[in-house]
Amino acid sequence: MNQHLRSTFLVTFCLFCLTAFAQLPPNQPEQDCINALSICQDVYFQPNSYAGEGEDPDEINGSTSCLLLGERNSVWYVFTTQTTGQLCFTISPEDTLDDYDWALYNLTNASCSQIATNPSLEVACSWTYNNGCQGQTGPNGNMVNCPGQSQPCINVVAGQTYVLNISNFTASNSGYTVDFSQSTARLYDDIPPQLDEVESFCTGVRVTFNENILCSSVDAADFAFSGPDGPYTISRVLSENCDDGGSFDRTFDLIISPPIQQAGNYTISLVGYIADNCGNGAELKSEPIWMPLPPTAEINSPVPQCELENEFTFVYTGPSDVVDYFWDFGDSIGSTDPAPLHSYTTPGIKTVSLIIQDINGCADTATNQVEVLPKPHARFVSLLKVCQGDTIEFQNETTFPGSSLRSWYWWFSDTTTSTDESPVKTFPDYAKHRAYLEVYNDLGCRDTFAQEITVYPRPEVDFAVEENVCWGDTANLLFKATIGRLDNDSIEYWSWNFGDSSGVSGMLTPAYLYDSPGTYPITLTVVSDKGCGNSLTKEQIIHHPPPPEIINDTVCFGESAFIQALPVHAGTTRWFYEPDDEIPFDTLPFQDTEPVTFPYDLYVEQISPEGCYSERIVVEVRHFEVGEGNIVISDSSVEFPDPVIDFSLAGTIKADQYEWNFGDEQIATDFAPSHWYGYPHIFDVVLNVIDIYGCEYELSTKVEVKNPVAIHVPTAFTPNGDGNNDLLMVGHHLLQSFEFHLFNRTGVRVFTTADPNFRWNGYSEAGKALAEGVYVYRLRGIDLMGNHINEQGTVTLIR
């Protein structure tokens, strides 16, 4: 053991210095017996109470202990007495109102796991409520001041191991102090542990110390083993308490590697540092030990034998010092004989095991396998009674457990053979036949299987159908059928299936009326008294020609329609005006009608070469839907300088194409165009429309583009020579003739001109400056559209 482990023992009880928790968390290691805290001093102070009962809460059985409720917020302590004397201790709670209980168990010759089941291990116990003694309790001999909570000290003998359970019944947060100083026996030990006993066992050496050893201080390197055929190592150390998670144990099993090969004297040595519960290191020493050779189990290897014909002899071939044999043959049967005989009833690989035990109680196990060779089981499945011409599948169901197929061979009574696994065969004649199968597996095993198959005759079927049957007439059929004889065979029944899903008859010569024309597969089925059936299918044609292939025609209103009724195959077409007419008006397949001004129907039928009439069907003569419409314009009369008009179509015409002719040699194809006219005129607007059926419409309207005349005569002018408004002039636009006359207030004309671009300076025709005043003018003219203009007004002359 290294120095780190030595240091660990010096701080074993450092948990008593913890003050961080008001109460220790539950499931601390020392709350289970196997991890009990070692007592290595007189007084221990625990400032914090424990919570819970650890990982194993049922270590104390309340039905056999004074702790009727078992553990409660408990902790365990362990110690081994070093001298004989009295064990005394007092538990003093930090909070004097707390109630602590305790129980002491002697584990000198027992383990922690036995406490719950062995009531005799409990040495002393106290489960008394706090009755005013400051909560103190324990075997301290204080029988005067606290007789209810105190008990007499306990006599102990050196070398005995005890565990103490302290429980906090009140479950408070405060801790306690436990004081062992009143004891006369020395509890904690400062004496090194001793290797007390060594003994051999079947896989190694068992060592026992005189006191408990800390599990954490023991490993395989602490021991050495030597002897014949070495070297040896200790591969593992096993311990009941340590392997269960405990902190200490006294006995350890050392597993030796490799296993010894001969009996003899060997040496086991303690070479490492191991320590007891108080950190005392054990004395290093060596001990001699006699190691017997463990038994070795061996089984002979019997050769394979066949299923149901086997008897195996199993022989143990190992050393002779075996006293017990336990055989298991792998089929739920065993034996205790040294060399038993055994037979297997099933094939396969059988695992045989043998457990032997020598005079020292050491055991060994050996296993071996024997093979029981499987026998093939020949078998096939087929129909035993069939009808002539039936295909028979001989389904090979031979099983080959534990082996693969070597070969198979088939014989049939018609002298044919086969090497197929599952042959398919048809016997050509009706008779009683036999099938025989022989199989081998790859282990040389053979088996056979045979069956008899009876092949019965089938009826020979024939019948006659009637030709040239029109729809509405009956079809007459003639029955013909015979059968051969093997075992008094006869025709049992027959059935006609007329091929129209409903027609079935058992008559010999039925006459059948079909509901509709067509080609029907008529099947006559004849069945013998052995259930062998045969059937024959022939076609019965019920003639009813299809109506002609119709091509209707729909034209625009007022046009001729071209309709067709094309005969199918080699038929003849007949036209009628009404669906019930008896006399046709034409037999040609084509008709060119009069112009269509309203819808009407014609009717047509076909006659087949067999003289059968088809259904009379309608041929439609139609014109497309006629729509109505009108041209919508934004303004029927506009003037320069902005002669733009918006056009659109309104109505029920389902228009597809548009062509607008605006009357000025300009066209457009939009649905709603806008058009600008370049000169004044009254225009004829025409819209040609093609609808979705290809029918044409023509709509028209008129629009007028006026030439506006703009005349402006000033109301005053000032011919005073200042260069501003000195001349009278008339503003005008688009005139082809002009007259302007000016009169004074007495009606005398003072100025006249035919020049629309005149400039007058206020002088009379005689060259005299006219006086200030109001003058009357009269203006006449004709615009470019031929419109006459006649205006008059006043002009004021100001000097």
BADRENVEX-812034 format. One line per field, with one value per residue (C-alpha): x, y, z negated; chain; residue number from 1. Coordinates in steps of 0.02 Angstrom, whole numbers, plus 50000, padded with zeros to 5 digits. Last residue first. Example, Ala and Ser with C-alpha at 12.3 -4.5 7.8 and 13.67 -1.06 7.14 Angstrom:
// BADRENVEX-812034
u	c(50684	50615)
v	c(49947	49775)
w	c(49643	49610)
chaine	c(A	A)
num	c(2	1)
***
This chain:
// BADRENVEX-812034
u	c(47133	47009	46904	46777	46725	46548	46468	46409	46426	46373	46471	46414	46469	46545	46660	46812	46725	46613	46613	46519	46569	46468	46547	46472	46578	46591	46681	46838	46835	46892	47052	47018	47094	46937	46910	46905	47055	47064	47226	47150	47253	47174	47212	47034	47044	46868	46870	46752	46773	46668	46496	46368	46241	46227	46328	46474	46484	46621	46608	46708	46687	46778	46784	46875	46902	47004	47050	47020	47084	47021	47132	47120	47287	47370	47366	47538	47655	47622	47543	47374	47270	47201	47097	46936	46822	46940	46859	46900	46838	46884	46795	46797	46805	46687	46725	46563	46541	46430	46387	46411	46402	46449	46446	46541	46526	46686	46611	46708	46640	46709	46671	46676	46655	46610	46626	46552	46637	46562	46711	46844	47025	47156	47041	47114	47055	47043	47023	46911	46927	47083	47097	47116	47087	47123	47056	46967	46801	46854	46861	46873	46916	46886	46916	46847	46677	46548	46410	46294	46301	46425	46575	46699	46759	46847	46848	46991	46962	47074	47103	46972	46794	46698	46528	46473	46565	46634	46573	46482	46454	46308	46283	46172	46225	46170	46212	46280	46169	46110	46068	46076	46073	45964	45976	45879	45952	46019	45916	45965	45958	46115	46205	46171	46036	46081	45977	45956	45852	45848	45842	45805	45885	45825	45884	45994	46018	45950	46036	46178	46155	46281	46267	46143	45985	45854	45675	45651	45479	45422	45431	45435	45592	45537	45620	45700	45865	45921	46103	46152	46281	46447	46557	46483	46378	46426	46286	46347	46287	46334	46241	46195	46219	46089	46151	46326	46348	46334	46357	46332	46446	46361	46439	46295	46203	46283	46222	46123	46175	46175	46334	46356	46537	46590	46659	46687	46692	46755	46721	46778	46676	46671	46488	46546	46532	46485	46510	46441	46508	46428	46545	46429	46457	46340	46158	46060	45937	45975	45840	45894	45830	45900	45937	45990	45921	46023	46023	46122	46098	46137	46315	46285	46396	46260	46325	46251	46265	46286	46254	46311	46381	46432	46581	46551	46731	46838	46713	46733	46617	46505	46433	46327	46194	46112	46082	45941	45968	45806	45764	45758	45932	45962	46025	46125	46198	46137	46261	46307	46374	46526	46600	46705	46679	46834	46903	46962	47146	47170	47334	47417	47553	47734	47873	48053	48200	48390	48536	48709	48761	48730	48546	48458	48283	48166	47995	47860	47704	47567	47432	47249	47184	47134	47264	47399	47454	47509	47662	47745	47902	47953	48140	48165	48250	48106	48042	47913	47855	47667	47675	47783	47958	48043	48223	48302	48481	48608	48502	48585	48601	48546	48364	48333	48146	48053	47905	47916	47759	47708	47615	47482	47426	47251	47228	47113	47038	47118	47107	47256	47309	47490	47597	47769	47864	48034	48101	48290	48381	48477	48651	48666	48821	48917	48980	49094	49090	49200	49169	49280	49250	49350	49273	49441	49402	49374	49217	49171	49045	49017	48931	48866	48811	48710	48724	48569	48453	48314	48289	48462	48540	48652	48779	48867	49052	49081	48895	48806	48684	48582	48431	48359	48419	48594	48677	48707	48828	48869	49014	49074	49232	49367	49546	49579	49638	49546	49470	49285	49194	49032	48972	48846	48706	48630	48501	48356	48455	48623	48792	48933	49100	49118	49240	49297	49262	49385	49364	49520	49529	49622	49800	49819	49907	50000	50034	50187	50162	50253	50253	50228	50144	49981	49974	49869	49749	49610	49499	49644	49780	49864	50040	50114	50214	50099	50167	50093	50216	50190	50211	50146	50008	50042	49983	49942	49820	49908	49866	49811	49647	49667	49512	49499	49434	49423	49315	49299	49219	49069	49020	48957	49128	49209	49092	49108	49291	49385	49565	49613	49760	49882	50037	50134	50312	50309	50316	50334	50304	50271	50127	50142	50015	49993	49991	49816	49738	49690	49691	49521	49439	49494	49544	49440	49532	49636	49663	49603	49686	49602	49721	49684	49567	49508	49535	49692	49706	49790	49755	49793	49884	49900	49831	49947	49907	49846	49667	49513	49405	49510	49397	49368	49241	49203	49294	49170	49087	48962	48923	48767	48700	48563	48451	48307	48239	48157	48205	48389	48462	48633	48680	48832	48932	49036	49190	49257	49446	49456	49298	49156	49049	48917	48889	48722	48581	48532	48375	48246	48373	48434	48499	48521	48554	48698	48786	48844	48753	48680	48563	48570	48420	48449	48392	48211	48117	48179	48090	48163	48216	48374	48463	48594	48679	48580	48662	48535	48397	48471	48374	48394	48573	48629	48677	48803	48905	48930	49063	49124	48973	48903	48764	48728	48566	48536	48403	48416	48276	48311	48255	48433	48484	48667	48621	48726	48757	48850	48967	49022	49097	49166	49324	49427	49560	49574	49389	49349	49255	49115	49000	48837	48731	48541	48404	48278	48322	48195	48024	48019	48198	48189	48232	48144	47990	48083	48205	48362	48452	48296	48351	48492	48552	48558	48428	48374	48445	48598	48616	48752	48880	48947	49073	49169	49252	49365	49466	49483	49303	49284	49137	49019	49023	48951	48823	48742	48722	48913	48902	48790	48618	48530	48610	48688	48586	48616	48758	48922	48984	49099	49228	49152	49178	49366	49344	49458	49586	49737	49680	49696	49876	49924	49834	49937	50096	50070	50000)
v	c(55434	55295	55204	55084	54931	54864	54700	54601	54418	54320	54161	54039	53857	53791	53668	53781	53928	54059	54246	54400	54527	54684	54820	54960	55107	55181	55347	55446	55545	55478	55533	55584	55492	55493	55309	55358	55346	55236	55143	54985	54822	54691	54504	54449	54556	54594	54772	54913	55073	55227	55163	55291	55218	55370	55284	55257	55104	54973	54836	54672	54542	54371	54212	54039	54049	53926	54035	54218	54361	54531	54688	54867	54961	55074	54946	55007	55097	55266	55332	55376	55241	55169	55007	54939	54785	54675	54560	54374	54241	54053	53938	53752	53626	53486	53299	53203	53018	52890	52710	52533	52349	52197	52021	51865	51685	51592	51507	51618	51774	51867	52054	52185	52362	52504	52693	52812	52982	53157	53270	53378	53325	53218	53107	53027	52853	52761	52572	52459	52276	52311	52267	52442	52522	52691	52737	52888	52799	52724	52544	52435	52249	52138	51953	51835	51911	51818	51938	51976	52167	52311	52345	52487	52651	52802	52964	53090	53256	53366	53533	53517	53475	53319	53245	53067	53062	52914	52787	52620	52511	52391	52206	52054	51872	51722	51553	51436	51359	51180	51025	50874	50694	50583	50396	50245	50089	49964	49850	49671	49607	49500	49625	49755	49890	50062	50202	50392	50532	50719	50862	51051	51214	51380	51487	51354	51374	51216	51053	50957	50773	50630	50441	50420	50320	50460	50504	50348	50268	50208	50372	50355	50459	50596	50663	50497	50446	50265	50205	50031	49922	49852	49898	50049	50166	50351	50467	50641	50821	50973	51127	51277	51455	51576	51584	51515	51330	51177	51008	50833	50690	50526	50355	50246	50148	49986	49829	49707	49528	49406	49307	49145	49101	48926	48864	48683	48607	48458	48396	48255	48249	48060	48058	48149	48335	48422	48608	48693	48869	49001	49148	49289	49407	49555	49608	49639	49548	49378	49249	49069	48907	48759	48586	48473	48585	48629	48816	48968	49147	49282	49338	49358	49214	49084	48965	48794	48661	48474	48336	48165	48092	47913	47815	47634	47625	47655	47703	47831	47983	48062	48237	48327	48460	48568	48756	48871	49061	49157	49314	49491	49538	49449	49270	49233	49065	48940	48854	48666	48566	48460	48386	48230	48184	48161	47992	47955	47946	47854	47889	47761	47820	47774	47829	47776	47812	47807	47865	47884	48040	48151	48107	47978	47976	47849	47903	47789	47843	47718	47728	47672	47710	47855	47884	48015	48034	48214	48250	48387	48334	48396	48369	48320	48151	48081	47914	47852	47671	47715	47651	47797	47791	47942	47959	48070	48122	48185	48307	48407	48354	48401	48363	48306	48318	48248	48357	48333	48406	48285	48408	48324	48404	48347	48267	48131	48175	48160	48053	48041	48223	48242	48258	48184	48099	48027	48057	48067	47991	48115	48081	48102	48205	48212	48367	48386	48477	48472	48539	48540	48519	48533	48445	48382	48202	48255	48319	48293	48388	48314	48399	48325	48443	48354	48401	48340	48193	48143	47984	47982	47829	47833	47718	47778	47767	47834	47821	47973	47994	48128	48152	48322	48299	48374	48216	48288	48183	48211	48106	48100	48027	48078	48030	47942	48087	48118	48005	48003	47887	47912	47760	47808	47696	47740	47667	47788	47925	47872	47874	48001	47946	47960	48093	48046	48164	48258	48342	48405	48392	48525	48477	48493	48648	48631	48801	48886	49058	49221	49383	49571	49637	49729	49919	50004	50128	50119	50003	49886	49915	49838	49878	49756	49595	49471	49302	49135	48991	48825	48641	48518	48463	48491	48606	48762	48884	49027	49139	49117	49193	49258	49243	49368	49351	49491	49622	49811	49958	49872	49882	49703	49648	49718	49621	49453	49471	49426	49472	49449	49398	49347	49303	49143	49105	48961	48776	48729	48864	49048	49163	49349	49467	49657	49669	49593	49740	49782	49952	50009	49855	49907	49752	49678	49581	49423	49409	49267	49214	49098	49032	48990	48910	48755	48814	48816	48880	49024	49083	49229	49358	49484	49660	49794	49850	50028	49978	50070	49989	49966	49888	49993	50104	50276	50361	50300	50470	50500	50682	50738	50829	50959	50956	50865	50696	50668	50483	50516	50340	50275	50099	50018	49877	49757	49648	49536	49516	49550	49507	49627	49660	49793	49948	49955	50051	50233	50314	50267	50259	50437	50509	50346	50216	50309	50144	50210	50096	50241	50390	50578	50683	50811	50679	50741	50592	50585	50434	50262	50144	50069	49912	49788	49632	49612	49466	49344	49420	49339	49389	49579	49574	49437	49554	49644	49486	49357	49279	49432	49532	49573	49703	49863	49965	50150	50285	50476	50597	50781	50904	50926	50997	50951	50771	50673	50488	50404	50254	50106	49941	49843	49739	49621	49705	49755	49767	49775	49929	49977	50130	50148	50304	50330	50448	50318	50133	50002	50061	49946	49983	49854	49728	49569	49645	49805	49710	49817	49821	49878	50048	49980	50130	50241	50263	50444	50606	50617	50754	50882	50930	50751	50747	50588	50548	50402	50372	50241	50196	50141	50215	50082	50053	49875	49934	50064	50248	50261	50281	50439	50403	50564	50736	50788	50912	51096	51075	51171	51120	50975	50929	50760	50717	50717	50546	50444	50585	50489	50333	50422	50468	50286	50265	50405	50325	50174	50000)
w	c(53860	53819	53948	53872	53976	53979	54040	54187	54247	54401	54444	54576	54572	54732	54644	54677	54591	54676	54626	54561	54429	54378	54270	54163	54101	53925	53906	53936	54097	54263	54343	54520	54667	54776	54740	54558	54444	54286	54332	54408	54438	54554	54552	54594	54751	54812	54739	54681	54578	54528	54568	54509	54389	54274	54137	54256	54369	54403	54537	54550	54688	54697	54806	54790	54604	54499	54351	54302	54190	54249	54254	54188	54182	54051	53910	53846	53962	53880	54040	53964	54052	53888	53912	53836	53829	53931	54063	54049	54170	54152	54273	54223	54366	54313	54310	54327	54285	54372	54326	54392	54341	54447	54373	54427	54360	54317	54164	54042	54128	54280	54272	54411	54341	54463	54426	54556	54531	54533	54568	54486	54513	54429	54327	54171	54123	53955	53967	53859	53917	54018	54202	54275	54448	54532	54706	54628	54601	54432	54493	54335	54354	54201	54165	54027	53989	53889	53949	53803	53805	53797	53908	53880	53958	53880	53986	54005	54103	53995	54086	54156	54119	54068	54107	54069	53904	53800	53924	53892	54045	54033	54001	54017	54013	54111	54033	54165	54293	54277	54379	54263	54322	54211	54192	54254	54174	54297	54405	54447	54626	54613	54725	54589	54603	54531	54454	54469	54397	54437	54312	54318	54260	54337	54483	54561	54745	54832	54793	54876	54830	54841	54813	54955	54918	54931	54881	54776	54761	54590	54496	54307	54269	54391	54548	54591	54673	54713	54720	54785	54696	54753	54604	54514	54620	54618	54566	54618	54601	54706	54644	54755	54687	54620	54440	54424	54438	54326	54406	54342	54392	54350	54373	54425	54291	54235	54318	54215	54242	54097	54128	54030	53999	53948	53782	53734	53562	53469	53296	53188	53029	53021	53080	53235	53268	53432	53458	53614	53635	53746	53775	53830	53975	53965	53964	53805	53695	53770	53800	53776	53851	53754	53825	53680	53544	53388	53417	53364	53434	53308	53339	53528	53586	53619	53487	53518	53383	53381	53254	53196	53355	53320	53256	53207	53143	53296	53433	53574	53591	53727	53764	53898	53857	53993	53969	54032	54020	53999	54101	54030	54088	54251	54264	54422	54368	54238	54121	54117	53969	53919	53759	53728	53545	53434	53381	53201	53147	52982	52890	52775	52653	52612	52489	52470	52352	52359	52250	52328	52232	52384	52377	52486	52557	52643	52708	52786	52881	52929	53063	53075	53250	53365	53497	53525	53344	53320	53215	53114	53024	52852	52832	53012	53042	53141	53206	53332	53343	53332	53153	53098	53023	52939	52880	52751	52716	52587	52490	52350	52171	51994	52024	52203	52229	52379	52422	52611	52688	52826	52936	53040	53203	53245	53416	53354	53187	53018	52863	52745	52766	52714	52558	52540	52401	52369	52194	52202	52051	51948	51884	51696	51668	51506	51419	51271	51107	50954	50779	50628	50442	50283	50132	50069	50118	50297	50383	50565	50673	50845	50992	51155	51293	51425	51608	51697	51716	51597	51495	51418	51335	51179	51099	50940	50894	50716	50674	50601	50746	50836	50949	50997	51177	51165	51096	50922	50819	50634	50572	50391	50309	50431	50382	50549	50656	50821	50954	50904	51025	51121	51219	51355	51413	51581	51700	51677	51766	51833	51748	51744	51667	51477	51411	51234	51090	50977	50807	50720	50531	50432	50381	50192	50125	49961	49884	49811	49733	49767	49666	49673	49515	49550	49550	49417	49498	49371	49474	49509	49635	49786	49844	49967	49962	49874	49928	49983	50003	50094	50050	50179	50299	50482	50623	50523	50606	50695	50607	50427	50361	50181	50072	49930	49752	49622	49709	49718	49811	49892	50076	50096	50164	50005	49891	49978	50023	50182	50230	50412	50523	50387	50486	50513	50571	50555	50598	50414	50282	50258	50214	50176	50096	50083	50275	50280	50188	50009	49925	49989	49913	49738	49640	49498	49365	49341	49528	49641	49805	49933	50068	50250	50375	50279	50104	50000	49823	49736	49557	49442	49545	49404	49384	49314	49136	49112	49080	49033	48904	48748	48618	48463	48557	48481	48627	48760	48786	48928	48967	49064	49215	49240	49393	49309	49363	49192	49193	49229	49243	49185	49247	49166	49245	49140	49167	49027	49011	48825	48732	48693	48539	48573	48465	48376	48460	48468	48541	48409	48265	48295	48131	48035	48171	48250	48292	48462	48585	48688	48683	48653	48709	48572	48446	48454	48523	48702	48775	48751	48893	48817	48877	48817	48888	49053	49146	49073	49182	49340	49497	49503	49435	49556	49699	49589	49569	49431	49319	49227	49286	49113	49132	49031	49049	49023	48998	49000	48948	48974	48840	48775	48945	48966	48925	48798	48836	48691	48704	48598	48653	48505	48499	48607	48713	48897	48932	49120	49180	49301	49311	49408	49443	49432	49486	49427	49433	49382	49326	49174	49127	48985	49119	49180	49268	49310	49423	49440	49610	49700	49767	49878	49982	49828	49689	49711	49644	49532	49399	49409	49274	49254	49113	49077	48910	48863	49023	49163	49192	49374	49470	49541	49730	49725	49598	49711	49658	49667	49856	49844	49914	49861	49860	49694	49593	49562	49684	49694	49521	49565	49433	49397	49582	49546	49468	49579	49590	49525	49619	49787	49751	49753	49920	49996	49930	50044	50000)
chaine	c(A	A	A	A	A	A	A	A	A	A	A	A	A	A	A	A	A	A	A	A	A	A	A	A	A	A	A	A	A	A	A	A	A	A	A	A	A	A	A	A	A	A	A	A	A	A	A	A	A	A	A	A	A	A	A	A	A	A	A	A	A	A	A	A	A	A	A	A	A	A	A	A	A	A	A	A	A	A	A	A	A	A	A	A	A	A	A	A	A	A	A	A	A	A	A	A	A	A	A	A	A	A	A	A	A	A	A	A	A	A	A	A	A	A	A	A	A	A	A	A	A	A	A	A	A	A	A	A	A	A	A	A	A	A	A	A	A	A	A	A	A	A	A	A	A	A	A	A	A	A	A	A	A	A	A	A	A	A	A	A	A	A	A	A	A	A	A	A	A	A	A	A	A	A	A	A	A	A	A	A	A	A	A	A	A	A	A	A	A	A	A	A	A	A	A	A	A	A	A	A	A	A	A	A	A	A	A	A	A	A	A	A	A	A	A	A	A	A	A	A	A	A	A	A	A	A	A	A	A	A	A	A	A	A	A	A	A	A	A	A	A	A	A	A	A	A	A	A	A	A	A	A	A	A	A	A	A	A	A	A	A	A	A	A	A	A	A	A	A	A	A	A	A	A	A	A	A	A	A	A	A	A	A	A	A	A	A	A	A	A	A	A	A	A	A	A	A	A	A	A	A	A	A	A	A	A	A	A	A	A	A	A	A	A	A	A	A	A	A	A	A	A	A	A	A	A	A	A	A	A	A	A	A	A	A	A	A	A	A	A	A	A	A	A	A	A	A	A	A	A	A	A	A	A	A	A	A	A	A	A	A	A	A	A	A	A	A	A	A	A	A	A	A	A	A	A	A	A	A	A	A	A	A	A	A	A	A	A	A	A	A	A	A	A	A	A	A	A	A	A	A	A	A	A	A	A	A	A	A	A	A	A	A	A	A	A	A	A	A	A	A	A	A	A	A	A	A	A	A	A	A	A	A	A	A	A	A	A	A	A	A	A	A	A	A	A	A	A	A	A	A	A	A	A	A	A	A	A	A	A	A	A	A	A	A	A	A	A	A	A	A	A	A	A	A	A	A	A	A	A	A	A	A	A	A	A	A	A	A	A	A	A	A	A	A	A	A	A	A	A	A	A	A	A	A	A	A	A	A	A	A	A	A	A	A	A	A	A	A	A	A	A	A	A	A	A	A	A	A	A	A	A	A	A	A	A	A	A	A	A	A	A	A	A	A	A	A	A	A	A	A	A	A	A	A	A	A	A	A	A	A	A	A	A	A	A	A	A	A	A	A	A	A	A	A	A	A	A	A	A	A	A	A	A	A	A	A	A	A	A	A	A	A	A	A	A	A	A	A	A	A	A	A	A	A	A	A	A	A	A	A	A	A	A	A	A	A	A	A	A	A	A	A	A	A	A	A	A	A	A	A	A	A	A	A	A	A	A	A	A	A	A	A	A	A	A	A	A	A	A	A	A	A	A	A	A	A	A	A	A	A	A	A	A	A	A	A	A	A	A	A	A	A	A	A	A	A	A	A	A	A	A	A	A	A	A	A	A	A	A	A	A	A	A	A	A	A	A	A	A	A	A	A	A	A	A	A	A	A	A	A	A	A	A	A	A	A	A	A	A	A	A	A	A	A	A	A	A	A	A	A	A	A	A	A	A	A	A	A	A	A	A	A	A	A	A	A	A	A	A	A	A	A	A	A	A	A	A	A	A	A	A	A	A	A	A	A	A	A	A	A	A	A	A	A	A	A	A	A	A	A	A	A	A	A	A	A	A	A	A	A	A	A	A	A	A	A	A	A)
num	c(799	798	797	796	795	794	793	792	791	790	789	788	787	786	785	784	783	782	781	780	779	778	777	776	775	774	773	772	771	770	769	768	767	766	765	764	763	762	761	760	759	758	757	756	755	754	753	752	751	750	749	748	747	746	745	744	743	742	741	740	739	738	737	736	735	734	733	732	731	730	729	728	727	726	725	724	723	722	721	720	719	718	717	716	715	714	713	712	711	710	709	708	707	706	705	704	703	702	701	700	699	698	697	696	695	694	693	692	691	690	689	688	687	686	685	684	683	682	681	680	679	678	677	676	675	674	673	672	671	670	669	668	667	666	665	664	663	662	661	660	659	658	657	656	655	654	653	652	651	650	649	648	647	646	645	644	643	642	641	640	639	638	637	636	635	634	633	632	631	630	629	628	627	626	625	624	623	622	621	620	619	618	617	616	615	614	613	612	611	610	609	608	607	606	605	604	603	602	601	600	599	598	597	596	595	594	593	592	591	590	589	588	587	586	585	584	583	582	581	580	579	578	577	576	575	574	573	572	571	570	569	568	567	566	565	564	563	562	561	560	559	558	557	556	555	554	553	552	551	550	549	548	547	546	545	544	543	542	541	540	539	538	537	536	535	534	533	532	531	530	529	528	527	526	525	524	523	522	521	520	519	518	517	516	515	514	513	512	511	510	509	508	507	506	505	504	503	502	501	500	499	498	497	496	495	494	493	492	491	490	489	488	487	486	485	484	483	482	481	480	479	478	477	476	475	474	473	472	471	470	469	468	467	466	465	464	463	462	461	460	459	458	457	456	455	454	453	452	451	450	449	448	447	446	445	444	443	442	441	440	439	438	437	436	435	434	433	432	431	430	429	428	427	426	425	424	423	422	421	420	419	418	417	416	415	414	413	412	411	410	409	408	407	406	405	404	403	402	401	400	399	398	397	396	395	394	393	392	391	390	389	388	387	386	385	384	383	382	381	380	379	378	377	376	375	374	373	372	371	370	369	368	367	366	365	364	363	362	361	360	359	358	357	356	355	354	353	352	351	350	349	348	347	346	345	344	343	342	341	340	339	338	337	336	335	334	333	332	331	330	329	328	327	326	325	324	323	322	321	320	319	318	317	316	315	314	313	312	311	310	309	308	307	306	305	304	303	302	301	300	299	298	297	296	295	294	293	292	291	290	289	288	287	286	285	284	283	282	281	280	279	278	277	276	275	274	273	272	271	270	269	268	267	266	265	264	263	262	261	260	259	258	257	256	255	254	253	252	251	250	249	248	247	246	245	244	243	242	241	240	239	238	237	236	235	234	233	232	231	230	229	228	227	226	225	224	223	222	221	220	219	218	217	216	215	214	213	212	211	210	209	208	207	206	205	204	203	202	201	200	199	198	197	196	195	194	193	192	191	190	189	188	187	186	185	184	183	182	181	180	179	178	177	176	175	174	173	172	171	170	169	168	167	166	165	164	163	162	161	160	159	158	157	156	155	154	153	152	151	150	149	148	147	146	145	144	143	142	141	140	139	138	137	136	135	134	133	132	131	130	129	128	127	126	125	124	123	122	121	120	119	118	117	116	115	114	113	112	111	110	109	108	107	106	105	104	103	102	101	100	99	98	97	96	95	94	93	92	91	90	89	88	87	86	85	84	83	82	81	80	79	78	77	76	75	74	73	72	71	70	69	68	67	66	65	64	63	62	61	60	59	58	57	56	55	54	53	52	51	50	49	48	47	46	45	44	43	42	41	40	39	38	37	36	35	34	33	32	31	30	29	28	27	26	25	24	23	22	21	20	19	18	17	16	15	14	13	12	11	10	9	8	7	6	5	4	3	2	1)
***
